[in-house]
Amino acid sequence: MHHGPWNTPKAVNYSNVKIEFYYVHFSLCFHFINDDWPGYSLDLFNYPTHYSGDLDCVIIPHGVIMDRTERLARNIMDDLGDHDIVVLCVLKGGYQFCADLVERIKALSRNSNHTIPMRVHFIRLRSYLVSPPSRPLSAGIVGTGKTMETLLQHVKAFKPKMIKVAGLLVKRVQHSLASVPDYVGFEIPNRFVVGYALDYNEYFRDLNHICIISESGKKKYKV
């Protein structure tokens, strides 16, 4: 019987400004979702009716995402509390995670003895690779890690003082790179997930929970 999926088993600094990368979950302290976890029944949650039949299950409910994001915000506050931060958000998949994480950092900062000055910028990946690294980066999910490595190498060429990476999701995939984000929300099986700004051909961004798309959903929204 499944009781739940969980087992509890790099910011660039130009001068005095630290740039925090939020890439789509400090961390050996992230939540691990088993490969055989069947997910939560869709009947337990509210979701847009136009996606009826397009989803198999809810793998991470919205409330759990919010709790985990607050924990990551606290970790970031503990580690980076004395630095100015420029948050780089890579559109489109990372915008919701980035927005919620920044909001929680701001809330913690308002209620603490030290505050974190922050600026937030947005960029698309294509333009990022040809732009100066004063541009922002953020994504919600890390798969093989190749894109993350490419972006980090690009930023390192500008000799930053420090780099930190945060990602909401890390997938367990074959041929993945050894490096993982410094701040990780959830490690998930290698399955196609949507929701919470993660899309399939631009659909499902309006879904609050992170869900597994069904085969019929893939066919329905196939380009």
N, C-alpha and C positions, 0 to 999 in steps of 0.2 A: 504494500500500500504506500502510495506517495503522500508524504506529509508536506512537502515543499521542495523547491528546486535548489535551496541554498546549502552549500557547504562553505564553512569559513576556513578553509584549509590552513626642448630641454629648455622656458622663459628666456628671452634674450635680453641682455642688458646693454643698451647703447648709452654711454655716459652713465648717468645715474638712473636711467629708466629701464625697468625690467619688463620684458615682453613675455606674456604668458600665453602659451599655445593651448587652445582648447580643441583638441582633436578628438567628433563625433564622438574613462574610468581610468597618494604616495603609497607606494602601495605595494605591499604584499598583502594588503588588507582589503581585497575586493571580494565581491560575491561571485561564487562559482556556480553556474547552472549546469547540472548533469546532462549528459548526452541523451539519457533515457527519460528525462523529465517531459511528461506529456503536456504540460502547460495547464492553464486554468480554462475551464469551460467558458465560452463566450456568453452563456446564459447568465453568468454571475455579474456581468458588467454592462454598462451603457456604452454604445458605440453607434456611429452613424448607420442608419438603416440601409443607405445605398451601398454599404459594403456587405450586406447579408449574402452569405455563400462564398465570399471572397477570402475568408480567413479561416485558419484551422483552429487557432487557440490564442489566448493571451499568454505571452511568456513573461512579461514584466508589467504589472499594473502601474498606472500613473502615480498612485500614492507611494509605491515602493521607489519609483524613480525619484520623486521629490525628497523622500527621506535620505536616499543615498546621495543625492546632490548636495543636501545640506551637510552631510558628513564630509564630503569632498571639500566643500567651502571652508569648513572648520580646519581641515588639514592644511589647506592653502594659507589660511590666516595664520596658523601656527608657524608655517615654514617661511612665509614671505611677507610677514606683517610690517616690516620696516622699509619696504621698497615701493616706489611707484611702479604701477603695472600698466602696460598697454596690452589689452586683450585682443588677440587676433582671431577673428571668426571666419572660417572658410564656409562659404555658402555652397549648397543650400542645406545639406543634411545636418549640419552642426548648429544651426541658428537657435533652435529651441533649447538645447542643452546649454549652450553658451549664455543665452538670455537668463535662464533660470539659475545657473551657477553664479553669474554676475550679480543677480538680484539678491541671492543669499549671502554672498560676500559683502555686499553693501549693507544688508540688514545686520550681519554680525559686526561689521565695522562701526555702525552707528551705536551699537550697544556695548562697545568695548573701550578700553583705555587707550588703544591705539587704532588709528584708521589707516586704510590703504587707499591712497590716491589712485584712481583708475581712469584710463581712457579706453574706449572700445572702438575698434575698426572692423570693417568687413571686406572680404575679398573673395573672388572666385579663383579656383585653382589655376586656370589657364593664365589669367593675368598675374597671379602671384609669382609664377615662375619667371616672368620677365620684368618684374618690378622690384624696386629697392625693398629691403626687409623691414622698412617702417610700416609695411602693409600687414593687415591682420590675417590670422589663420584660425579656423575652427571647424571640426567635423565631429560627427557623433559616433562613428564606428571605425575600428581598425581591423583589417583582415590580415593579409599577408604582411603588411607593414611596409611594403615597397613605396607607396605614396608618401607615407610619413618619413621614411628615410630620405627620399628625394627632397622633400621640403626642408628637412633638417640640414642636409648637406648644403642646400642653397643658402640657408640662413647662416650657417657656420662660416661660409666664405666671407662674410662681413665681420668676422672675429667678434662675435658677441661675448659678453661676460658670462652669461649663463643661459641655459635653455631648460625649460620645464614643459612637459607635455601632459595634457589631461584628455582622457577619452571616456565617453560614457560606456561604450561597448568594445570589447576585444573578442574577436572570433577565434576559436580553435580551428585552424586550417593547416593542411599539409604545406610544407615548404615555407612556413612563416619565418620571419626574421627573429633573431634572438631578442632584440630590443622590444620593450613594451612601454607604454606611457608611464610617466611618473605617478600619475593619479588615475586610477581605473575604477569605473563604476561597477561593471559586471563583465565576467567572462562567460561567453555563451557558446553553444554548439554551432557548428558550421551549417546554419540554416538561414534561409532568406527571411529577414525580418523587416517589418514596415511599421510606420506609426511614429509619433513623437518627432515629426519632421523628416523621418526616413521614408523614402518613396520607392515606388515601382512605377517607372515611366511617368513621374510627376503626380501619381495618385497616392493616397493614404497619408499625406502630410497633415491632414486635418484629423487624424486619429490620435487620441491622447495616450492610449496604451501602446506598448511595443508588442506586436503580434507576429505570428508566422502566417505568411500568405499561403492560401490554398492553391492547388494546381489549377482549379477552375478560375481563380482570381488572376493567375498569371496569364491564362489564355484570354480572359476577358479584356485585360488591359495591355496585352501584347501590342507592340508597335509594328 
